[in-house]
Amino acid sequence: MRHLLGFAVGALALLAATAPEASAVPDGGYIAIGIGGAIASGDRGVELDSPTAQAAQLGCPTCYDETVRTDFGSGLAFELRFGYLIAGILAPEISLGGHGETSFDSGAAYPSFVLRYHPVEHAIAHEDRAWDANVYVGVGYAIGGYYPDEKKALIDDGKGWDGVAVLAGVGFDYQVASSVSLGLDVRFALPQYGTFRYDDDKDLDFDPKSTPSTLVIIPTLQAIFHI
């Protein structure tokens, strides 16, 4: 991940030094595509509101910890977003982002609504610069799943979670052509998982006793196309 961030910073610095003069992101619609990585952290052995689950936790704590957890989905990340910049300051977006292992053994996705704020516009009009920075917050739906390690959990079928996605992040971009910008986006996803999906075929779902702690850090390189 450090290599990815170093490459991104170096690439943006090179663009800033060599790209032709251009204005920063213009008002109007845009489509952005991002690719990068994800680092996921979360709880293991999440307590469920179920006597059966509580008995399983007591019977085999190691198995339970591997089976009922939220620390899944580290790996590659992607993002697709559609937005509209208003007055160079605010940009509402529809975003679809996801991350997971290349083996598809674990991953999560967050369809969401996001609002970006571009504070630099208050000091320097976007017509006078080729770069821009923003901060944002968002909310949406979180859905994720994983296959527990069979040797630890003694099972081989997939498990999953769903709930509300709370998002926040920062972005930086540099316009390299009249309708194209390149940038770096760092997203912090805080899934508020409310349902543990033990077996979808049998419709076996359980609620956690309390919302498990989950944090996913998602840096991505972005290509933004203004329309």
KOLKE-262629 format. One line per field, with one value per atom (N, C-alpha, C): residue number from 1; z, x, y; chain. Coordinates in Angstrom, 3 decimals. Each point is the difference from the previous one (the first is absolute). Layout:
BEGIN
seq <- [NUM ...]
c3 <- [Z ...]
c1 <- [X ...]
c2 <- [Y ...]
mol <- [A ...]
END
This chain:
BEGIN
seq <- [1 1 1 2 2 2 3 3 3 4 4 4 5 5 5 6 6 6 7 7 7 8 8 8 9 9 9 10 10 10 11 11 11 12 12 12 13 13 13 14 14 14 15 15 15 16 16 16 17 17 17 18 18 18 19 19 19 20 20 20 21 21 21 22 22 22 23 23 23 24 24 24 25 25 25 26 26 26 27 27 27 28 28 28 29 29 29 30 30 30 31 31 31 32 32 32 33 33 33 34 34 34 35 35 35 36 36 36 37 37 37 38 38 38 39 39 39 40 40 40 41 41 41 42 42 42 43 43 43 44 44 44 45 45 45 46 46 46 47 47 47 48 48 48 49 49 49 50 50 50 51 51 51 52 52 52 53 53 53 54 54 54 55 55 55 56 56 56 57 57 57 58 58 58 59 59 59 60 60 60 61 61 61 62 62 62 63 63 63 64 64 64 65 65 65 66 66 66 67 67 67 68 68 68 69 69 69 70 70 70 71 71 71 72 72 72 73 73 73 74 74 74 75 75 75 76 76 76 77 77 77 78 78 78 79 79 79 80 80 80 81 81 81 82 82 82 83 83 83 84 84 84 85 85 85 86 86 86 87 87 87 88 88 88 89 89 89 90 90 90 91 91 91 92 92 92 93 93 93 94 94 94 95 95 95 96 96 96 97 97 97 98 98 98 99 99 99 100 100 100 101 101 101 102 102 102 103 103 103 104 104 104 105 105 105 106 106 106 107 107 107 108 108 108 109 109 109 110 110 110 111 111 111 112 112 112 113 113 113 114 114 114 115 115 115 116 116 116 117 117 117 118 118 118 119 119 119 120 120 120 121 121 121 122 122 122 123 123 123 124 124 124 125 125 125 126 126 126 127 127 127 128 128 128 129 129 129 130 130 130 131 131 131 132 132 132 133 133 133 134 134 134 135 135 135 136 136 136 137 137 137 138 138 138 139 139 139 140 140 140 141 141 141 142 142 142 143 143 143 144 144 144 145 145 145 146 146 146 147 147 147 148 148 148 149 149 149 150 150 150 151 151 151 152 152 152 153 153 153 154 154 154 155 155 155 156 156 156 157 157 157 158 158 158 159 159 159 160 160 160 161 161 161 162 162 162 163 163 163 164 164 164 165 165 165 166 166 166 167 167 167 168 168 168 169 169 169 170 170 170 171 171 171 172 172 172 173 173 173 174 174 174 175 175 175 176 176 176 177 177 177 178 178 178 179 179 179 180 180 180 181 181 181 182 182 182 183 183 183 184 184 184 185 185 185 186 186 186 187 187 187 188 188 188 189 189 189 190 190 190 191 191 191 192 192 192 193 193 193 194 194 194 195 195 195 196 196 196 197 197 197 198 198 198 199 199 199 200 200 200 201 201 201 202 202 202 203 203 203 204 204 204 205 205 205 206 206 206 207 207 207 208 208 208 209 209 209 210 210 210 211 211 211 212 212 212 213 213 213 214 214 214 215 215 215 216 216 216 217 217 217 218 218 218 219 219 219 220 220 220 221 221 221 222 222 222 223 223 223 224 224 224 225 225 225 226 226 226 227 227 227]
c3 <- [0.000 0.000 0.000 0.710 -0.003 -1.401 -0.764 -1.364 -0.871 0.204 -0.770 0.269 1.284 0.338 -0.519 0.104 -0.513 -1.493 -0.710 -1.446 -0.351 0.749 -0.283 0.191 1.117 0.263 -1.063 -0.370 -1.026 -1.343 -0.349 -1.288 -0.052 1.101 0.020 -0.038 0.677 -0.043 -1.413 -0.689 -1.374 -0.911 0.195 -0.808 0.247 1.261 0.330 -0.644 -0.173 -0.556 -1.523 -0.633 -1.449 -0.778 0.653 -0.749 -0.494 -1.136 -0.506 0.930 -0.068 0.874 -0.260 1.046 -0.120 1.250 -0.080 1.170 0.790 1.276 0.824 -0.413 0.707 -0.357 -0.283 -1.184 -0.316 0.590 0.115 0.445 -0.997 0.509 -0.869 0.402 -0.863 0.304 -0.239 0.661 -0.193 0.375 -0.549 0.324 0.439 1.102 0.508 0.186 -0.351 0.175 0.841 1.046 0.877 0.210 0.167 0.319 0.990 0.955 1.024 0.924 1.297 0.974 1.209 0.879 1.208 1.161 1.161 1.244 0.946 0.339 0.831 1.409 0.978 1.390 0.629 0.975 0.626 1.182 0.471 1.173 -0.404 0.891 -0.159 1.186 -0.247 1.064 0.413 -0.980 0.296 0.692 1.122 0.741 -0.714 -0.218 -0.673 1.002 -0.330 0.867 -0.286 0.367 -0.279 1.004 0.707 0.927 -0.700 -1.226 -0.751 -0.267 -0.414 -0.269 1.278 1.096 1.271 0.444 -0.246 0.334 -0.875 -1.292 -0.911 0.409 0.479 0.437 1.203 0.913 1.173 -0.363 -0.969 -0.365 -0.740 -0.865 -0.776 -0.289 0.938 -0.181 -1.255 -0.313 -1.190 -1.268 -0.071 -1.160 -0.145 1.114 -0.012 -0.450 0.519 -0.369 -1.502 -0.623 -1.433 -0.808 0.550 -0.738 0.052 1.166 0.190 0.206 -1.082 0.056 -1.063 0.143 -0.984 -0.554 0.307 -0.486 -1.338 -0.971 -1.293 -1.127 -1.154 -1.179 -0.368 0.688 -0.424 -1.382 -0.809 -1.346 -0.989 -1.186 -1.042 0.255 -0.564 0.151 -1.322 -0.202 -1.183 0.418 -0.856 0.268 -1.313 -0.091 -1.124 0.585 -0.432 0.546 -1.085 0.197 -0.891 0.836 -0.406 0.802 -0.829 0.703 -0.658 0.901 -0.506 0.775 -0.168 1.133 0.001 0.550 -0.819 0.417 0.488 -0.441 0.380 1.447 0.735 1.444 0.450 -0.419 0.453 -1.160 0.278 -1.034 0.598 -0.239 0.388 -0.954 0.537 -0.807 0.322 -0.991 0.194 -0.188 0.977 -0.012 0.202 -0.713 0.222 0.180 1.195 0.298 0.599 -0.217 0.544 0.174 0.760 0.241 0.403 -0.151 0.421 -0.510 0.347 -0.421 -1.474 -0.673 -1.412 -0.170 1.047 -0.049 0.161 0.267 0.242 1.253 0.918 1.252 1.007 -0.195 0.882 -0.723 0.389 -0.614 0.509 -0.357 0.415 -1.043 -0.017 -0.941 0.707 -0.492 0.631 -1.048 -0.501 -0.802 0.919 -0.385 0.967 -0.676 0.804 -0.383 0.752 -0.729 0.560 -0.310 0.922 -0.233 0.191 -1.081 0.048 0.146 0.804 0.239 -0.473 -0.854 -0.601 0.619 1.134 0.724 -0.693 -0.872 -0.633 -0.841 -0.501 -0.852 0.711 1.321 0.752 -0.084 -0.193 -0.024 -1.412 -0.849 -1.366 -0.957 -0.909 -0.967 -0.859 -0.352 -0.736 -1.392 -0.514 -1.291 0.088 1.224 0.193 0.475 -0.012 0.447 -0.744 -0.069 -0.675 0.988 1.285 1.028 0.887 0.759 0.919 1.126 1.129 1.144 0.566 0.614 0.542 1.201 0.796 1.087 -0.200 0.544 -0.247 1.098 0.048 0.879 -0.824 0.447 -0.736 0.857 -0.512 0.677 -1.055 0.318 -0.971 0.614 -0.839 0.395 -0.002 1.036 0.098 -0.070 -0.882 -0.090 -0.219 0.751 -0.116 0.337 -0.446 0.279 -0.052 0.499 0.071 0.215 -0.298 0.300 1.179 1.128 1.137 -0.342 0.663 -0.138 0.528 -0.900 0.363 1.148 0.060 1.054 1.371 0.021 1.273 0.379 -1.001 0.286 -0.067 -0.659 -0.173 -0.857 -0.823 -0.977 -1.280 -1.117 -1.265 -0.814 0.597 -0.737 0.376 -0.919 0.179 1.035 0.595 0.961 -0.482 0.551 -0.459 0.997 -0.320 0.809 -0.921 0.520 -0.683 1.034 -0.465 0.900 -0.693 0.783 -0.508 -0.172 -1.105 -0.239 0.312 0.852 0.276 -0.607 -0.838 -0.760 0.254 -0.067 0.066 -0.732 -0.457 -0.694 -0.508 -0.668 -0.603 -1.417 -0.855 -1.373 -0.531 -0.948 -0.690 -1.472 -0.877 -1.425 -0.764 -1.147 -0.870 -1.418 -0.600 -1.341 -1.045 -0.821 -1.004 -1.403 -0.168 -1.287 0.292 -1.024 0.217 0.635 -0.188 0.537 0.819 0.382 0.731 1.171 1.172 1.172 0.559 0.625 0.696 1.464 0.884 1.405 0.929 1.282 1.079 0.968 0.379 0.932 1.147 1.224 1.170 0.747 0.010 0.605 1.293 0.974 1.256 0.083 -0.099 0.070 1.387 0.601 1.325 -0.107 -0.456 -0.106 1.376 0.096 1.238 -0.216 0.097 -0.307 1.052 -0.486 0.900 -0.130 -1.029 -0.204 -0.413 0.714 -0.357 -0.776 -1.223 -0.866 0.124 0.812 0.249 -1.150 -0.512 -1.080 -0.811 -1.168 -0.832 -0.542 -0.277 -0.535 0.990 1.276 1.039 0.660 -0.520 0.537 1.492 0.358 1.393 0.181 0.602 0.273 1.500 0.495 1.418 0.158 1.031 0.328 1.030 -0.138 1.038 1.243 1.159 1.230 -0.042 -0.647 -0.218 -1.344 -0.584 -1.310 0.081 -0.790 0.045 -0.572 0.499 -0.495 -1.282 -1.040 -1.290 -0.653 -0.516 -0.719 -1.206 -1.153 -1.219 -0.587 -0.201 -0.611 -1.458 -0.907 -1.425 -0.812 -0.273 -0.914 -1.449 -0.887 -1.413 -0.890 -1.126 -1.060 -0.857 -0.354 -0.664 -1.359 -0.943 -1.281 -0.067 -0.161 0.007 -1.389 -0.552 -1.338 0.122 -0.431 0.116 -1.232 0.231 -1.103 -0.065]
c1 <- [0.819 -0.819 0.859 1.136 0.896 0.525 0.277 0.487 -1.068 -1.265 -1.086 -0.121 0.042 -0.113 1.193 1.208 1.184 -0.071 -0.465 -0.147 -1.018 -1.112 -1.047 0.506 0.682 0.528 1.015 0.888 0.992 -0.631 -1.018 -0.662 -0.699 -0.658 -0.678 0.991 1.132 1.027 0.554 0.205 0.491 -1.007 -1.277 -1.031 -0.037 0.137 -0.035 1.154 1.133 1.179 0.007 -0.665 0.126 -1.280 -1.160 -1.252 -0.199 -0.693 -0.277 -0.950 0.046 -0.834 -1.471 -0.776 -1.424 -0.695 -1.319 -0.773 -0.355 -0.283 -0.407 -1.385 -0.489 -1.261 -1.096 -0.586 -1.069 -1.332 -0.938 -1.342 -0.647 -0.926 -0.718 0.206 -0.454 0.041 1.352 0.229 1.242 -0.213 0.866 0.060 1.425 0.166 1.332 0.129 1.181 0.326 1.264 -0.031 1.158 0.392 1.296 0.506 1.147 0.067 1.041 -0.019 0.085 0.069 -0.865 -0.122 -0.810 0.653 -0.026 0.465 -1.192 -0.440 -1.190 0.378 -0.662 0.156 -1.386 -0.146 -1.307 0.054 -1.174 -0.115 -0.043 0.467 -0.117 -0.786 -0.731 -0.822 -1.118 -0.644 -1.079 -1.152 -0.441 -1.090 -1.327 -0.732 -1.290 -1.132 -1.144 -1.172 -0.730 0.642 -0.543 0.561 -0.848 0.497 0.848 -0.369 0.775 1.408 0.113 1.311 0.825 -0.643 0.721 0.543 -0.778 0.470 1.181 -0.068 1.105 1.262 -0.153 1.151 0.678 -0.786 0.561 0.622 -0.606 0.477 1.314 0.202 1.253 0.313 0.623 0.273 0.808 0.999 0.826 -0.828 -0.851 -0.880 -0.928 -0.558 -0.958 0.665 1.198 0.718 0.232 0.330 0.260 -1.282 -1.095 -1.264 -0.748 -0.042 -0.799 0.947 0.312 1.004 -0.286 0.650 -0.161 1.333 1.095 1.318 0.331 -0.879 0.186 -0.002 0.547 -0.092 1.248 1.126 1.237 0.401 0.562 0.413 -0.159 -0.472 -0.208 -1.287 -0.064 -1.190 -0.330 -1.279 -0.439 -1.092 -0.227 -1.067 -0.496 -1.298 -0.636 -0.947 0.152 -0.866 -0.495 -1.216 -0.634 -0.346 0.496 -0.226 -0.291 -0.346 -0.272 0.526 0.999 0.610 -0.809 -0.351 -0.823 0.810 0.161 0.692 1.418 0.605 1.368 0.176 -1.111 0.093 -0.594 -1.220 -0.688 -0.255 0.146 -0.227 -0.720 -1.307 -0.681 0.382 0.131 0.423 -0.826 -0.091 -0.412 1.253 0.307 1.267 -0.230 0.776 0.032 1.453 0.341 1.371 0.028 1.101 0.145 1.454 0.245 1.374 -0.023 1.146 0.067 1.228 0.088 1.119 -0.140 1.138 -0.032 -0.530 0.044 -0.532 -1.520 -0.594 -1.439 -0.452 0.924 -0.363 -0.614 0.193 -0.622 -0.081 -0.982 -0.148 -1.233 -0.114 -1.145 -0.253 -1.226 -0.374 -0.891 0.039 -0.737 -0.660 -1.183 -0.745 -0.447 0.270 -0.206 -0.231 -0.479 -0.122 1.079 0.712 1.145 -0.145 0.447 0.062 1.438 0.579 1.379 -0.002 0.941 0.176 1.390 0.061 1.256 0.352 0.713 0.229 0.950 0.877 0.989 -0.674 -1.202 -0.715 -0.257 -0.095 -0.231 1.201 1.198 1.219 0.525 -0.073 0.527 -1.044 -0.475 -1.000 0.564 -0.846 0.516 0.509 -0.409 0.540 1.481 0.506 1.382 0.935 -0.449 0.859 -0.357 0.979 -0.209 -0.189 -0.015 -0.107 -1.204 -0.377 -1.118 0.102 -0.603 -0.050 -1.410 -0.404 -1.344 -0.045 -1.029 -0.316 -1.449 -0.354 -1.361 -0.504 -1.320 -0.682 -1.079 -0.412 -1.022 -0.675 -1.114 -0.729 -0.607 -0.097 -0.544 -0.244 0.097 -0.259 1.315 0.227 1.218 -0.373 0.665 -0.199 1.355 0.267 1.298 -0.109 1.000 -0.001 1.396 0.137 1.317 -0.185 1.054 0.065 0.950 -0.487 0.893 1.060 1.134 1.047 -0.545 -0.099 -0.632 0.725 1.326 0.759 -0.286 -0.288 -0.268 -1.479 -0.870 -1.428 -0.714 0.634 -0.586 -1.263 -0.142 -1.080 0.583 -0.698 0.551 -0.997 -1.115 -0.963 0.146 -0.410 0.202 -0.925 0.483 -0.765 -0.021 -0.904 -0.073 -0.669 0.091 -0.607 -0.671 -0.994 -0.471 -0.456 -0.121 -0.358 0.154 0.263 0.148 1.479 0.333 1.378 0.127 0.945 0.343 1.374 0.107 1.223 0.520 1.316 0.645 1.325 0.527 1.272 0.492 1.141 0.625 0.433 0.036 0.420 0.834 0.853 0.815 0.040 -0.154 0.096 0.664 0.527 0.694 -0.520 -0.444 -0.575 1.109 0.008 1.038 -0.494 -1.294 -0.589 -1.316 -0.635 -1.216 -1.120 0.011 -1.081 0.485 1.280 0.551 0.855 -0.218 0.836 0.474 1.174 0.525 0.188 -0.210 0.105 0.173 0.037 0.125 -1.150 -0.669 -1.116 0.274 -0.187 0.164 -1.329 -0.612 -1.324 0.106 -0.808 -0.131 -1.435 -0.155 -1.322 -0.207 -1.132 -0.352 -1.334 0.024 -1.251 -0.630 -1.280 -0.751 -0.844 0.664 -0.677 -1.063 -1.220 -1.108 -0.585 0.420 -0.517 1.129 0.146 0.971 -0.729 0.456 -0.639 0.769 -0.558 0.663 -0.219 -1.230 -0.312 -1.165 0.300 -1.051 -0.951 0.512 -0.861 -1.098 0.334 -0.974 -0.610 0.345 -0.508 0.301 1.240 0.435 0.800 -0.629 0.634 -0.059 1.026 0.046 0.420 -0.521 0.401 1.123 0.985 1.034 -0.565 0.570 -0.436 0.295 1.089 0.345 0.715 -0.007 0.620 1.501 0.525 1.445 0.797 1.207 0.888 0.675 -0.110 0.599 0.522 1.215 0.591 0.750 -0.263 0.714 0.601 1.316 0.698 0.250 -0.465 -0.011 0.640 1.307 0.616 -0.139 -0.411 -0.142 0.545 0.568 0.346 -1.235 -0.284 -1.256 0.234 -0.857 -0.091 -1.397 -0.075 -1.277 -0.252 -1.164 -0.370 -1.173 0.207 -1.010 -0.904 -1.300 -0.956 -0.932]
c2 <- [-1.196 1.196 1.256 -0.022 1.161 0.263 -1.073 0.178 0.652 -0.381 0.588 1.488 0.395 1.413 0.790 -0.584 0.677 0.214 -1.019 0.124 1.074 0.039 0.977 1.422 0.245 1.344 0.397 -0.927 0.294 0.292 -0.773 0.202 1.353 0.378 1.293 1.158 -0.151 1.043 0.159 -1.113 0.059 0.684 -0.313 0.641 1.503 0.385 1.421 0.756 -0.678 0.657 0.022 -0.962 -0.136 0.238 -0.050 0.114 1.424 0.184 1.328 0.743 1.327 0.806 -0.282 -0.161 -0.272 0.491 0.158 0.375 -1.240 0.196 -1.138 -0.466 -1.000 -0.643 1.029 -0.018 0.950 -0.446 0.950 -0.356 -0.955 -0.807 -0.923 -1.442 -0.884 -1.413 -0.642 -1.120 -0.748 -1.463 -0.824 -1.424 -0.295 -0.710 -0.328 -1.508 -0.492 -1.410 -0.082 -0.819 -0.134 -1.444 -0.217 -1.333 0.143 -0.895 0.096 -1.200 0.272 -1.080 0.291 -0.990 0.149 -0.737 0.645 -0.614 -0.057 -1.213 -0.171 -0.451 0.573 -0.432 -0.084 -0.879 -0.152 -0.943 -0.377 -0.865 -1.471 -0.844 -1.448 -0.561 -1.082 -0.557 0.934 0.652 0.946 -0.738 0.513 -0.638 0.222 -1.082 0.052 -0.184 0.581 -0.097 -1.310 -1.103 -1.326 -1.001 -0.734 -1.027 -1.055 -0.358 -0.992 0.505 1.274 0.583 0.096 0.350 0.107 -1.355 -1.066 -1.340 -0.393 0.374 -0.304 0.744 1.236 0.788 -0.645 -0.539 -0.667 -1.344 -0.699 -1.327 -0.002 0.998 0.075 1.460 0.702 1.432 0.308 -0.826 0.240 -0.121 -1.024 -0.172 1.199 0.438 1.104 1.300 0.262 1.223 0.069 -1.124 -0.033 0.103 -0.484 -0.034 1.323 0.638 1.217 1.178 0.692 1.070 1.056 1.145 1.079 0.501 -0.694 0.435 -0.666 0.147 -0.655 1.039 -0.389 0.852 0.769 -0.208 0.671 -0.509 0.892 -0.398 1.127 -0.312 0.994 0.777 1.211 0.829 0.682 0.255 0.732 0.980 0.992 0.959 0.593 0.186 0.675 1.037 1.255 1.036 0.950 0.481 0.962 1.222 1.176 1.184 1.230 1.087 1.277 1.109 0.742 1.082 1.278 0.619 1.206 1.168 1.058 1.226 -0.261 -1.088 -0.314 -0.407 -0.169 -0.214 -1.332 -0.298 -1.209 -0.952 -1.291 -1.007 -1.206 -0.140 -1.236 -1.125 -1.207 -1.143 -1.240 -0.861 -1.386 -0.841 -0.839 -0.730 -1.494 -0.789 -1.445 -0.395 -0.434 -0.407 -1.382 -0.690 -1.340 -0.369 -1.049 -0.448 -1.460 -0.662 -1.389 -0.712 -1.268 -0.826 -0.369 -0.147 -0.395 -1.416 -0.797 -1.363 -0.031 1.169 0.127 -0.756 -0.255 -0.659 0.967 1.289 0.986 1.334 0.804 1.311 0.711 1.276 0.809 1.077 0.520 1.054 1.009 1.260 1.085 0.894 -0.322 0.972 1.135 1.252 1.079 1.342 0.950 1.404 0.780 0.861 0.722 1.486 0.846 1.441 0.461 0.541 0.501 1.525 0.480 1.431 0.397 1.032 0.471 1.361 0.026 1.256 0.970 -0.493 0.881 1.075 -0.296 0.956 1.322 -0.025 1.241 0.937 -0.549 0.814 0.234 -1.021 0.097 -0.554 0.816 -0.457 -1.125 -0.965 -1.159 0.367 1.173 0.441 0.346 0.252 0.437 -1.104 -1.238 -1.094 -1.277 -0.891 -1.285 -1.142 0.302 -1.035 0.275 -0.990 0.171 -1.027 0.327 -0.907 0.017 -1.091 -0.072 -0.938 0.180 -0.930 -0.427 -1.160 -0.467 -0.923 -0.112 -0.950 -0.681 -1.175 -0.722 -1.048 -0.509 -1.061 -0.915 -1.275 -0.938 -1.367 -1.001 -1.385 -0.758 -0.784 -0.811 -1.472 -0.722 -1.440 -0.661 -1.053 -0.666 -1.468 -0.746 -1.421 -0.587 -1.209 -0.640 -1.500 -0.721 -1.429 -0.192 -0.476 -0.249 -1.039 0.102 -1.010 -1.334 -0.980 -1.271 -0.694 0.124 -0.673 0.605 1.317 0.667 -0.061 0.147 0.083 -1.345 -0.987 -1.331 0.034 1.046 0.102 0.572 -0.197 0.483 0.822 0.416 0.811 1.469 0.880 1.424 0.631 1.077 0.790 1.447 0.798 1.376 0.927 1.276 1.057 1.013 0.705 1.200 1.020 1.249 1.084 1.339 1.021 1.365 0.321 0.669 0.437 1.488 0.347 1.395 0.249 1.036 0.249 1.406 0.159 1.308 -0.112 1.143 -0.086 1.338 -0.050 1.175 -0.363 1.005 -0.234 1.151 -0.312 1.004 -0.374 0.999 -0.309 1.138 -0.347 0.956 -0.184 1.110 -0.082 -0.033 -1.054 -0.190 0.314 0.180 0.367 0.705 0.538 0.774 -0.808 -1.311 -0.823 -1.189 -0.004 -1.143 0.481 -0.600 0.244 -1.334 0.030 -1.170 0.360 -0.960 0.347 -1.180 0.334 -0.971 0.215 -1.083 0.061 -0.972 0.461 -0.869 -0.036 -1.164 -0.175 -0.804 0.407 -0.732 -0.514 -1.309 -0.618 -0.594 0.329 -0.523 -0.739 -1.245 -0.759 -0.219 0.305 -0.235 -1.260 -1.135 -1.253 -0.318 -0.327 -0.281 -1.386 -0.746 -1.355 -0.930 -1.092 -1.037 -1.087 -0.232 -0.994 -1.315 -0.881 -1.279 -0.976 -0.073 -0.942 0.558 0.575 0.582 -1.061 -1.189 -1.065 -0.380 0.016 -0.355 1.233 1.177 1.262 0.137 -0.347 0.113 1.287 0.990 1.287 0.282 0.709 0.340 1.459 0.638 1.365 -0.034 0.884 0.091 0.675 -0.327 0.661 1.495 0.362 1.405 0.100 1.181 0.182 -0.255 -0.940 -0.264 1.167 0.179 1.054 -0.466 0.812 -0.339 1.271 -0.050 1.129 -0.532 0.615 -0.355 1.276 0.011 1.138 -0.348 0.883 -0.328 1.131 -0.047 0.967 -0.476 0.898 -0.356 1.110 -0.399 0.936 0.206 1.264 0.324 0.652 -0.356 0.701 0.603 1.328 0.711 0.572 -0.313 0.454 0.969 1.255 1.043 -0.022 0.046 -0.128 1.209]
mol <- [A A A A A A A A A A A A A A A A A A A A A A A A A A A A A A A A A A A A A A A A A A A A A A A A A A A A A A A A A A A A A A A A A A A A A A A A A A A A A A A A A A A A A A A A A A A A A A A A A A A A A A A A A A A A A A A A A A A A A A A A A A A A A A A A A A A A A A A A A A A A A A A A A A A A A A A A A A A A A A A A A A A A A A A A A A A A A A A A A A A A A A A A A A A A A A A A A A A A A A A A A A A A A A A A A A A A A A A A A A A A A A A A A A A A A A A A A A A A A A A A A A A A A A A A A A A A A A A A A A A A A A A A A A A A A A A A A A A A A A A A A A A A A A A A A A A A A A A A A A A A A A A A A A A A A A A A A A A A A A A A A A A A A A A A A A A A A A A A A A A A A A A A A A A A A A A A A A A A A A A A A A A A A A A A A A A A A A A A A A A A A A A A A A A A A A A A A A A A A A A A A A A A A A A A A A A A A A A A A A A A A A A A A A A A A A A A A A A A A A A A A A A A A A A A A A A A A A A A A A A A A A A A A A A A A A A A A A A A A A A A A A A A A A A A A A A A A A A A A A A A A A A A A A A A A A A A A A A A A A A A A A A A A A A A A A A A A A A A A A A A A A A A A A A A A A A A A A A A A A A A A A A A A A A A A A A A A A A A A A A A A A A A A A A A A A A A A A A A A A A A A A A A A A A A A A A A A A A A A A A A A A A A A A A A A A A A A A A A A A A A A A A A A A A A A A A A A A A A A A A A A A A A A A A A A A A A A A A A A A A A A]
END
